[in-house]
Amino acid sequence: MALFRRCFAAVVILLFALPIIAAAQKDESAPSSSKDLELKACGPEDKEVKYVADTDKGTHPTGTPAADTALIYVIRSTMLGNKVQSKLAVDGEWKGVNRGNNYFFFTLKPGEHYFCARAENRSVLVLTVEAGKTYYLAQRIHMGAWKARTDLVAVDDADGQKELAKAHPSTWTAK
């Protein structure tokens, strides 16, 4: 019976100690709250880029994934809120903007990245990308209080290619 009590006590102590040990070993670079996560993805509000956006209906460029980078497509495949811009930042750096039925693409170094889509709200996505692969991010749009709201989601290759085929390239200049 004494052996059982000792084993039981050891299990109880481990159950309480493991979360404390895990918290002590937590990666300090990882955001600890949703505000920290949003800041890491979107950057500070005073650094947000304002764009003048348009659509290029004459071409349909695509990227080619390089061996040392990942290719990222950002697609907004709906016409809902057509003129409302939905911007995208990665790791606090603004990359571009879409309007209705638009897309753009860029490359990233492999590793974990923090993506931020911005319309009336901010939507954050954490994604680990691998070199030589292609990723499709969809800016899903729905009605907001004053303008369109966005949800940023990763979609599989088949859905991404289908949405990309229907969209037109986005063009923009920073104000």
C-alpha positions in Angstrom: 0.0 0.0 0.0 2.9 2.4 0.8 4.3 1.8 -2.7 0.9 2.7 -4.3 0.7 5.9 -2.3 4.2 6.9 -3.4 3.4 6.2 -7.0 0.1 8.1 -6.7 1.9 11.1 -5.1 4.5 11.1 -7.9 1.8 11.1 -10.6 0.0 14.0 -8.9 3.1 16.0 -8.6 4.0 15.4 -12.2 0.5 16.4 -13.4 1.0 19.8 -11.6 4.7 20.2 -12.5 4.5 19.6 -16.2 2.5 22.7 -17.1 4.9 24.8 -15.0 7.9 23.2 -16.7 6.3 23.8 -20.1 5.5 27.4 -19.3 9.1 27.9 -18.2 10.4 26.5 -21.5 8.0 28.6 -23.6 9.5 30.2 -26.7 9.9 33.9 -25.8 9.6 35.0 -29.5 6.1 33.5 -29.8 3.3 36.0 -29.2 1.6 35.6 -25.8 -1.8 37.2 -26.6 -4.0 37.9 -29.5 -2.8 41.6 -29.5 0.8 40.4 -29.6 0.0 38.0 -32.4 -1.8 40.8 -34.4 1.2 43.2 -33.8 3.6 40.5 -35.0 1.5 39.9 -38.2 0.2 43.4 -39.0 2.9 45.6 -37.4 2.1 48.9 -35.7 -0.9 50.8 -36.9 1.2 53.9 -37.7 3.2 51.8 -40.2 0.2 50.5 -42.1 0.5 51.3 -45.8 -2.4 52.9 -47.7 -2.8 51.8 -51.3 -4.5 53.0 -54.5 -5.6 49.7 -56.0 -6.8 48.7 -59.5 -7.3 45.5 -61.5 -5.3 44.3 -64.6 -7.8 42.5 -66.8 -5.4 42.1 -69.7 -2.9 39.7 -68.2 -2.8 36.7 -65.9 0.7 36.4 -64.5 1.7 33.5 -62.3 4.8 32.8 -60.2 7.2 29.9 -60.2 8.3 28.5 -56.9 12.1 28.7 -56.5 14.0 25.9 -54.8 14.9 28.2 -51.8 11.6 30.1 -51.3 7.9 29.4 -51.0 5.4 31.0 -53.5 2.4 32.6 -51.8 -0.8 33.5 -53.7 -3.3 35.8 -52.0 -6.7 35.5 -53.7 -9.9 37.4 -53.1 -12.3 35.5 -55.4 -15.6 37.2 -54.7 -17.1 40.5 -56.0 -18.8 41.2 -52.6 -17.6 44.7 -51.5 -15.8 44.9 -54.9 -14.2 48.4 -54.3 -13.3 47.7 -50.6 -9.6 47.0 -50.3 -8.3 44.0 -48.3 -4.6 44.4 -47.6 -2.1 41.8 -46.6 1.0 42.0 -44.4 3.5 39.3 -43.5 5.6 39.6 -40.3 4.6 43.3 -40.0 5.5 44.2 -43.6 2.7 45.2 -46.0 2.9 43.2 -49.2 -0.1 44.3 -51.3 -3.9 44.7 -51.7 -6.8 43.1 -53.4 -10.2 44.3 -54.4 -13.0 42.1 -55.6 -12.0 39.1 -57.8 -8.3 39.9 -57.5 -5.0 38.1 -56.6 -1.3 38.9 -56.2 1.7 36.7 -55.3 5.1 36.9 -53.7 7.8 34.7 -52.4 8.9 34.0 -48.8 11.8 32.4 -47.1 11.0 29.0 -45.5 9.8 29.0 -41.9 7.0 30.3 -39.7 5.3 33.5 -40.8 2.6 35.7 -39.4 0.0 36.9 -42.0 -2.4 39.7 -41.5 -5.4 40.6 -43.7 -6.9 44.0 -43.2 -10.3 45.3 -44.3 -12.7 46.6 -41.7 -11.1 44.2 -39.3 -7.8 42.3 -39.0 -7.5 38.6 -39.6 -4.3 36.8 -38.6 -3.0 33.5 -39.8 0.2 31.7 -38.7 1.6 29.4 -41.3 4.9 27.5 -41.7 6.0 27.5 -45.3 8.5 25.2 -47.0 11.0 26.0 -49.8 9.8 25.0 -53.3 6.1 24.8 -52.4 3.1 26.9 -53.4 0.6 28.2 -50.9 -2.8 29.7 -51.5 -4.4 32.2 -49.1 -8.0 33.2 -49.5 -9.3 36.5 -48.3 -12.9 35.6 -47.5 -15.1 38.6 -47.5 -18.4 39.1 -45.7 -20.5 42.1 -44.7 -19.3 44.3 -41.8 -20.8 47.2 -40.0 -19.3 49.9 -42.3 -17.5 47.9 -45.0 -16.3 44.4 -45.8 -14.8 42.2 -43.1 -12.1 39.7 -44.0 -11.1 36.2 -42.8 -7.7 34.9 -44.0 -7.6 31.2 -44.6 -5.2 28.8 -46.2 -6.8 26.7 -49.0 -5.7 23.5 -50.6 -4.0 23.4 -54.0 -7.0 22.3 -56.0 -9.3 25.1 -54.5 -6.5 27.6 -54.7 -5.9 26.9 -58.4 -9.6 27.0 -59.2 -10.0 30.4 -57.4 -6.8 31.8 -59.0 -8.0 30.9 -62.5 -11.2 33.0 -62.0 -9.4 36.1 -60.5 -7.5 39.0 -62.2 -4.2 40.3 -61.0 -4.3 43.2 -58.6 -2.2 46.3 -59.2 -1.5 49.1 -56.7 0.7 52.0 -55.7 1.3 53.1 -52.1 -0.1 56.5 -51.2 
